[in-house]
Amino acid sequence: MTKNDNVISIASWKRRKFNQHIMDRLFDELGLDLNNEKVATIYEQFSDYGVIAA
């Protein structure tokens, strides 16, 4: 393994994808644009909610 290899737990990957799926649906229903800087920041912060820390 090299220094640039990333190790991620499957549980964390699944949690991140689930969080993003829920936010995609929620933001779509609310009419929020992911291109908006404030919305994009919140999206990134909450994508990692509940994942195992690196």
N, C-alpha and C positions, 0 to 999 in steps of 0.2 A: 504494500500500500504506500502511496506517495503522500506528500504533504497536502496536495490539492484534492485528494479524495474526500468526499463528504460521506459521513456515516449518519444515517437517519433511522429511527425506529419506525417500523411499519405502523405501529399504533399512532405515533405522532403524525406520520404522513396522512393516515386515514382521518385523523381529527382535523388536520389543517384543511383537507379537501372537503370534509363535511361542513366546517365553519364557512368556507368560501361558498359552498353551494347554498347554504341558508342565507348568507348575506347577499348573494346574487339574486335570489328570489325576493328577499325583503326589499332591497334597494330598487329592484325593478318595479315592484308593486307601489313603492313610494315615489317613483319617478326620479330617483336620484341618479346622477351621472357619475360613473367611475372615473371620468376624466377630470372631474372637479378635484382640486388639490386636497381640500378638507375631507372629502368622502374617501379619496384614495388613501389618505393617511389612516383614517379609521379602519378601512378595509385591511390594510397591512397589520395594524395593531391587533385586531381581533381575529385575524387568520391564525395566529399562534396561540390563541386562548386555549388553555388546557393541554398544550403539547409538552412533552418532556424537554426540559432545558438542555441545551447543548453543553 
